[in-house]
Amino acid sequence: MKFEWDEDKNAINIGSHDIDFETVGECWEDINNFDMFDEKHSTLDEKRWLKFGRLNSGKVICVVYTDISEDTCRIISAFSDKRIERFYYEQNF
């Protein structure tokens, strides 16, 4: 899978959530990762998805993304908090 993003948005995300988009691809490698459709923020032109997964550091995050093509995603945001971790564990264990 290939990833792309806006560098300005990445800088904002690092400042707000302390997560660099460079690392979010690790979530796709997590064997327990899962996706949910983001109906609330999707439009007819852009379908958004939420990827829940674990980084190599062990941190559980949620990545907001959209598919650009079959093998490329555009990263919109990435964040984590206790609710994200709890939801991840509830879905997997």
CORJO-V903597 format. One record per helix or strand. SS is the DSSP state (helix for helix, strand for strand). FROM is the first residue (numbers start at 1). LEN is the number of residues. If there is no record, write none. Layout:
BEGIN
SS_FROM_LEN, SS_FROM_LEN
END
This chain:
BEGIN
strand_2_3, helix_7_11, helix_21_3, helix_26_4, strand_34_4, strand_48_7, strand_60_10, strand_72_8, helix_82_11
END
